[in-house]
Amino acid sequence: MEQVLREKEAIRAAVFDENLSLLERDRAAAYFASQEQGAQVLLCSEIGSEGRNFQFANQLVMFDLPFNPDLLEQRIGRLDRIGQNRDIQISVPYLENTAQAILLRWYHEALDAFEYTCPTGRAIYDQYYQQLVEYLAKPTVLDNFDDFIKACRAKHNKLKTELEEGRDRLLEMNSNDGEIGQDLAKQIAEQDNSIDLTNFSLNLFDIIGINQEDRRDNLIVLTPAEHMLIPDFPGLPQDGCSITFDRTQALSREDTEFISWEHPIIRNGMDLILSGEIGSCAVSLLKKKLTSRYTTY
């Protein structure tokens, strides 16, 4: 599929599956996350449904639906998470009179699994497992299938109501103060927009002697140098790391570290300056007696 997209449609695509090494998967994910000349499509096997965050994307196409509702939730959750600021567009191509069509109706009409988070999915799946399997095995025989959908839907609504009534309303009312939350968000935004941290960090890296390689998308690659002021800089891996001062970029790149005043590299750098020999100096005052302007010999 990657070859067809590239040769027939000139669409840049990356492949993410079990046949790739961990390093190759990291590269594929970074290629997809890159905003400049990155992959437009990421082709995933089931391994792409967990452990990776792609909240910078909002288009999800599933050529096959998982049998387990929890797996469907995981797939959608790769995009629908913190940092996502758009609605997720889900497409499910299917053929009539197939198991895919049965699953699509069950997820959509009985569980609302595409529109909302579905905490009831596993319980309904366990209860109606045998009936669902029978319909999937014979997708052209749909006797009483509409009644089956209605029964699952009724169970879903009942469980959902029970879960909502079991919430601690008093705790919810006092756990979030809108004004305090907005003020905190404003302070974080002001700190992110300040250049003080960037200037301090780059000066620190220059003084210590850490190699810095600018990359696109506001990324910097830090690697230890042979002639650093200290043999091992605390918090900096031997093989280096990618950093960014852009919070949005860090959320979309799992292989990139977001630099803040609390990051170990910055905290350790300040400790070196304040408590070590680096950054220290000695000051002394020498008092000299004033003599007369004119001296007689």
C-alpha positions, 0 to 999 in steps of 0.5 A, spaced: 500 500 500 505 504 501 508 503 494 501 504 491 500 511 495 507 513 493 507 511 485 500 512 483 498 518 488 505 521 490 503 521 497 508 520 502 507 514 507 510 511 512 509 503 515 509 502 522 508 494 523 511 488 527 517 487 522 520 493 524 525 494 529 524 499 535 529 504 532 525 503 525 518 504 528 521 511 532 523 513 525 517 512 522 513 515 527 518 521 527 517 521 519 509 522 520 510 527 526 514 532 522 510 538 519 515 539 514 516 534 508 513 529 513 509 523 511 502 524 510 499 517 511 502 512 517 500 505 515 499 501 521 498 494 523 495 492 530 501 494 534 500 502 532 494 501 536 497 502 543 504 506 546 504 511 541 501 518 541 498 521 534 494 527 537 497 532 531 492 527 526 485 527 526 483 522 520 483 515 522 481 510 517 480 502 519 480 497 514 478 492 519 475 493 526 477 489 532 473 484 535 474 487 542 471 494 544 477 495 548 482 495 542 477 499 538 478 504 544 485 504 544 485 505 536 481 512 537 485 513 543 491 514 539 488 521 536 483 523 541 488 525 547 491 531 550 493 536 545 488 534 540 484 540 538 480 538 532 474 533 531 476 526 530 474 523 523 473 516 523 472 512 516 470 504 516 470 502 509 466 495 509 463 490 504 455 488 505 454 482 508 460 481 511 463 480 518 466 487 518 459 490 516 456 486 522 461 489 527 460 496 524 453 496 526 454 493 533 459 498 535 455 504 532 448 503 533 449 499 540 455 502 543 456 509 540 463 507 540 465 511 534 462 518 537 463 517 545 468 513 549 465 507 551 466 504 558 460 499 557 463 496 551 467 490 555 461 488 559 456 488 554 461 484 549 462 479 555 454 478 556 453 478 548 459 474 546 456 468 543 450 471 540 455 476 536 460 470 534 454 467 531 452 473 527 459 474 525 460 467 523 454 467 518 453 475 516 448 473 511 443 470 516 441 476 520 434 473 523 433 477 529 439 482 528 435 488 529 432 485 536 439 483 538 442 491 537 436 493 541 438 489 547 445 491 547 443 498 546 438 498 552 444 494 556 449 500 554 444 505 556 442 502 563 450 501 565 451 508 562 446 511 567 449 507 573 456 509 572 454 516 571 449 516 578 455 513 581 460 519 580 461 523 586 458 530 584 460 533 590 467 532 589 466 534 581 464 541 583 470 542 588 475 539 584 475 544 578 475 552 579 474 555 572 477 561 574 483 558 578 484 553 572 484 559 567 489 563 571 494 557 571 493 556 564 495 563 563 501 563 567 503 557 563 502 560 557 506 566 559 512 562 561 512 558 555 512 564 551 518 567 555 525 567 552 529 567 558 529 559 559 531 558 551 537 563 552 539 560 559 539 553 556 543 555 550 548 559 554 549 553 559 550 548 553 555 553 550 559 554 556 559 546 558 561 544 551 555 540 549 554 539 541 548 542 539 545 541 532 539 545 530 533 540 526 527 542 523 520 543 527 524 547 533 528 541 535 535 541 537 539 534 538 544 535 544 550 530 544 556 529 549 562 532 546 570 530 547 572 536 551 566 538 555 568 542 562 565 535 565 566 528 563 559 527 564 553 532 564 548 529 569 541 528 565 544 528 558 544 520 555 551 518 552 548 517 545 544 524 546 537 526 546 532 531 542 529 537 545 524 542 544 522 548 547 515 548 544 510 544 548 506 543 542 511 540 538 513 535 544 506 533 545 506 530 538 513 527 538 514 521 543 522 521 542 523 529 544 524 532 551 520 538 552 525 543 556 522 547 562 525 550 568 524 543 572 527 538 566 533 534 569 538 537 564 536 544 566 536 543 574 542 539 574 546 545 570 543 550 575 546 545 581 553 545 577 553 553 577 551 554 584 554 548 588 560 546 583 566 549 581 563 551 574 560 558 575 564 560 581 569 566 582 573 569 588 572 576 590 577 580 594 578 587 596 585 590 597 586 596 601 591 601 600 593 607 604 592 613 601 599 617 601 600 624 600 600 627 593 607 630 594 612 626 597 619 629 599 625 625 599 
